[in-house]
Amino acid sequence: MIARLLGDRPSPSAALYLCNALHGSPGLRVRSHTVFDTDDAVVVVRHDAGAPVPLNERRRLIYVLDDAIFAGLSDRSLPLAYRAKLALVECASARRLLPRAETVVVSTAEVAEAIPSDLLRPSTTVVQIAPYWDAALSSLRHHAPGVPLRIGFTGGQTHAAMLTFSAPAFAAVLAAHSDATLVMAPGHRLPASLRGHPRLRREGGSWEAYRSALPTLWRHIALYPTPDTPFARARSVNKLIEHAIIGAAAIYSERWQWAQTAAAAGAGLVAPHKPAAWRDAAMALAADPALARQLAQRALALAARLNDPAAQRALWWRPLGLTPPSRSPLSGSDGTMSCAGRPSNERCG
């Protein structure tokens, strides 16, 4: 009952690794927010806790995992409530489903390496894919002269340690720039230096609210300080794309693999994982709007290369026996249900 309660909610993972790319594909049915099927295959994204009935079927099983969930169990940078969810929902499903999976789809090589070897059959195929966002990249209009500065980070409540780490940098920029606004999702417990600040704005909220509000959630600067833990090191390229959607010039932790990808493309700054270094980098970027716009512009070019649905569609269409949709994946005009919507027995489209 607890696992079902925790797991029965819209899933960013399902959107980014299946639904956004396959929206409109005939033959793919939605069984829950994280369980999908065709006539001969079942796809489970992270867990099946919200499925209407337990998965005891004989059809081929494809299991999608976009976090190093087993490494997360002992990661003290993650909130206790999130680690409990990992244990009760994701890891419980993984232990039961991985040994049955014909194919395991992962977001990074590190996610695959973190799977206990005794849970994978020798015949299991492991495939790596990148996330795909079905949102337009930013126009960067907010980087025009005279637009008040907006800073923030796009993490949810599971990223609480990142917010605590970023607090000195945010506080310094707010103190130095009287027009600056700090933007973050609702629900965060704020460090003392930010609590009650008059220029703090909450935007987004739930995954559904965040998706629908994305066109208005622009930032000039975003901070994404990943701690040096196995769970954090396994995070995907997702934030590089997300930051381009909101038009942000971003600062990344130097030990995170995708930070080097951004730096090599001139699409972001990297900093050592020390609060003072992040404060200095954020202050320098806030003081140089031309550099912020240049980084954001290059981030758009990088994200345009990374955010390609073709690889996901090539992966999914063949093993699932699907055919390409007859309409744009971004269209919803035919009135059928989206993968991101309420679970149904209808096709995903």
Buried (B, 14 or more C-beta within 10 A) or exposed (E): EEBEEBBBEBBBBBBBBBBBBBBBBBBBBBBBBBBBBBEEBBBBBBBBBBBEEEBEEEEBBBBBBBBBBBBBBEBEBBBEEBBBBBBBBBBBBBEBBBEBBBBBBBBBEBBBBBBEEEBBEEEBEBBBBBBBBBBEBBEBEBBEEEEEBBBBBBBBBBBBBBBBBBBBBBBBBBEEBEEBBBBBBEEBEBBEBBEEBEBBEEBBBBBBBBBEEBEEBBBBBBBBBBBEBBBBBBBBBBBBBBBBBBBBBBBBBBBBBBBBBBBEBBBBBBBEBEBEBBBBBBBEBBEEBEBBBBBBBBBBBBBEEBBEBEBBBEBBBEBBEBEEBEEEBEEBEEEBBBBBBEBBEBBBB
